[in-house]
């Protein structure tokens, strides 16, 4: 397809678009705030692996499961630094 043909087809598309039902629809603006929430067990394992003692203690006080295992079967014991 030549560039001139492509431009002509695009112009035809734009002409069909103008005044179409879709063109007349009001724009829908979505301002949805996305907030990521990690599983408490995953947060606990991450705190253990990073050696963040304060966070680990805080999570334990909130009821974190010390036996939580990730999809690979690793627990907090596996995550601790040497």
C-alpha positions, 0 to 999 in steps of 0.5 A: 500500500502506498503512503497516499492510499494510506492517507486517503483511507485515514481521511475516510475513517476520520470523516466516518468518525465525525458525527458518529454515535461514538464521537458524540459520546461524552468523554469518560474520565476515570480517576481511579486511584490504584493502591497496591495491597500486599498480603500480610504474610508477604509483607512479613517475609519481606521484613524478615528477608531485609532484616527489618526487626522493628517491622517484624515485631510490629507485624507479629504484634498485629498477628502475623503468622510466623509459619506463613510460607510463600508459593515456593514453601519458604518461611520466615526462617528461610528469609532471615539474613545469615 
